[in-house]
Amino acid sequence: MQIDIDEVNESENGWNVRLKANLSYEEVQRLNHNSINMVDDFHIELKDSNLYFDCFLNNDEPWEDEPLEELLKAIKIEVEYHVQVLLK
């Protein structure tokens, strides 16, 4: 599994962020499709062997006054955790 930041687009009051988890064939077979919609804070979409995690970083949230790079690192760690859970 490889997780990368796919897109970061600034909007009027925050950032739209998309991360891509590239899964192996075996990981796709293990994926719990029913649990995808149960993950909070992300819209998750499966395309081919990729899971896309979309989220919005709102500038009004108090913890989001961190530098964007730090927030992206934290989101990537969170996505790694969610992918591991979805593969169980």
C-alpha positions as CSV (number, residue, x, y, z in Angstrom):
1,M,0.0,0.0,0.0
2,Q,1.2,3.4,-1.0
3,I,-0.5,6.6,0.3
4,D,0.1,9.9,-1.4
5,I,-1.4,13.3,-1.3
6,D,-3.2,13.5,-4.7
7,E,-4.7,17.0,-4.6
8,V,-4.7,20.1,-2.4
9,N,-6.9,23.0,-3.6
10,E,-7.5,26.2,-1.7
11,S,-11.1,27.4,-1.4
12,E,-12.6,30.5,0.1
13,N,-12.5,29.2,3.7
14,G,-10.1,26.3,3.7
15,W,-8.5,23.5,1.7
16,N,-10.0,20.6,-0.2
17,V,-7.6,17.7,0.2
18,R,-7.5,14.3,-1.6
19,L,-5.3,11.5,-0.6
20,K,-4.8,8.3,-2.7
21,A,-4.1,4.9,-1.3
22,N,-2.8,2.6,-4.0
23,L,-3.6,-1.0,-3.0
24,S,-2.2,-4.2,-4.2
25,Y,-4.5,-6.9,-5.7
26,E,-4.5,-8.8,-2.4
27,E,-5.4,-5.7,-0.4
28,V,-8.3,-4.9,-2.7
29,Q,-9.5,-8.5,-2.1
30,R,-9.3,-8.0,1.7
31,L,-11.0,-4.6,1.6
32,N,-14.2,-4.4,3.7
33,H,-16.4,-2.5,1.3
34,N,-19.3,-2.3,3.8
35,S,-17.1,-0.2,6.2
36,I,-16.0,2.4,3.7
37,N,-19.1,4.6,4.3
38,M,-18.7,4.3,8.0
39,V,-15.4,6.3,8.2
40,D,-16.0,9.7,9.6
41,D,-14.5,13.0,8.3
42,F,-13.7,11.6,4.8
43,H,-15.6,10.8,1.6
44,I,-14.0,7.6,0.3
45,E,-14.2,6.3,-3.2
46,L,-12.8,3.1,-4.7
47,K,-11.6,3.3,-8.3
48,D,-9.7,0.3,-9.7
49,S,-7.0,-0.4,-7.1
50,N,-7.1,3.1,-5.5
51,L,-8.9,4.4,-2.5
52,Y,-9.4,8.1,-2.6
53,F,-10.0,10.0,0.7
54,D,-11.5,13.5,0.3
55,C,-11.7,15.9,3.2
56,F,-12.0,19.6,3.8
57,L,-9.8,21.6,6.1
58,N,-11.8,24.5,7.4
59,N,-9.8,27.6,8.4
60,D,-12.2,28.3,11.2
61,E,-11.3,25.2,13.2
62,P,-8.9,26.1,16.1
63,W,-6.5,23.2,15.5
64,E,-6.2,24.1,11.8
65,D,-4.1,27.2,12.5
66,E,-1.1,24.8,12.1
67,P,0.9,25.1,8.9
68,L,-0.7,23.3,6.0
69,E,2.3,20.9,5.7
70,E,1.8,19.7,9.3
71,L,-1.9,19.2,8.7
72,L,-1.2,17.2,5.6
73,K,1.2,14.9,7.5
74,A,-1.4,14.4,10.2
75,I,-4.1,13.6,7.6
76,K,-1.8,11.1,5.9
77,I,-1.3,9.3,9.2
78,E,-5.0,9.2,9.8
79,V,-5.7,7.8,6.3
80,E,-3.0,5.1,6.8
81,Y,-4.8,4.1,10.0
82,H,-8.2,4.0,8.2
83,V,-6.8,1.9,5.4
84,Q,-5.4,-0.6,7.9
85,V,-8.8,-0.9,9.6
86,L,-10.6,-1.3,6.2
87,L,-8.2,-4.2,5.3
88,K,-9.0,-6.2,8.4
